[in-house]
């Protein structure tokens, strides 16, 4: 389904039940063809480049959503991928193949302590680097699905810079 530069992690978070944004890896792969309304849709490849990752331990986590009602809901993550943080500040690249054309939004977390959730300080601000497709930023909290959404057609390339 998806690959990235580095070691392949075969378990997307598509069916996780944790309340945090990035929860424990799920036990089963999501089969994109299982969605009936996708069975006859044209498919393509989504390339996601994650930039501005500081040299650190931990993982880079990618979550993709296909509708506003699911946005930022851990049990509604359509595709979840993980890659180790690069050692020299290089970009991380994810490639998701056979993705039906449509509208999607993605978010990224640099999970320094590998607890698979966004850590917050005492006042509720994130303490780990994160970013969203379209370089969207929320005023208080995450941006909306529409702010982060992009159209995927054929071969699509997006870049997400983490802060």
Buried (B, 14 or more C-beta within 10 A) or exposed (E): BBBBBBEEBEBBBBBBEBEBBBBBBBEEEBEBEEEEEBEEEEBBBBBBBBBEBEEEEBBBBBBBBBBEEBBBEBBBBBBBBBBBBBEEEEBBBBBBEBBBBBBBBBBBBBBBEEBBBBEEEEEEEBEBBBBBBBBBEEEEEBBBBEBBBBEBEEEBEBBBBBE
